[in-house]
């Protein structure tokens, strides 16, 4: 089977045109691995991404209590895209768990293509965004399972603060400044600044809850926001603290799934920009000139959160003496 037809089999590449798939062919290879073969090592500096065509791959980390599995992946799954996106070293090793055939996306060659063709760059970053979002959801679920298994005490779920976030007026220059700091284009800055709504969250205010339907994403202007999960038997576990310029709530807009965690203002409160779903969809519409910069920024954000959660899982696995799963 030729490579474009092979890629076309998988939903994560369904938005690519035939021409774009043909453009990728010189940058791709089809390496094969036997059971137990290493694909890349933890902390290595390689940046290529991989698609599993056949077989299975485990992403793991070595600990004093043996290997800890971060993810078990199968046909149609991407991996290695975190380092492709954020230029950081690998945060885990990859090992074949069965006879495996991969599609390797050579970072150096594909980077040249993306520099030459923004539409191709957008299509590829869409795939990465979708893959990273799925992994972040899965890791959130694993965190819940880990802490639920390891918890020895019970805790009641905290009550949500019900007074709504308050909308207020902010001058356009202040809103534009946050997007200018992120080096977005003038078109993107004007679009996001003029169509976003400013909201103020009082200290401890719940912005959304796990399970809510997502109709907007947010950017932090002032203060801090905590992303957390309530874990039965363990209580509230903080997943991330977000500050000025950080986006959150974007995952529900890409995969149309409910919120995967809670978000609330920290003790000093927060000032946010709320960007409605239709604005994000318009800016990232695959059938128009989509925003490569914004997609890249969002991919980097999710990659950062995924690394932080994986580090948290490994740390707690060690603290639990290799137990908790």
Buried (B, 14 or more C-beta within 10 A) or exposed (E): EEBBEBBBEBEBBEBBEEEBBEBBEEBBEEEEBEEEBEBBBBEEEBBBBBBBBEBBBBBBBEEEEEEBBBBEBEBBBBBBBBBBBBEBEBBBBBBBBBEBBBBBBBBEBBBEBBEEBBBBBBBBBBBBBBBBBBBBBBBBEBBBEBBEEBBEEEEEEBEEBEEEBEEEEBEEEEBBEBBEEBEBEEEBBBBBBEBBBBBBBEEEBBBBBBEBEBEBBBBBBEBBBBBBBBBEEBBBBEBBBBEBBBBBBBBBBBBEBBBBBBBBBBEEBBBBBBBBBEBBEBBBEEEEEBBBBBBBBBBBBBBBBBBBBBEBBBEBBBEBEEEBE
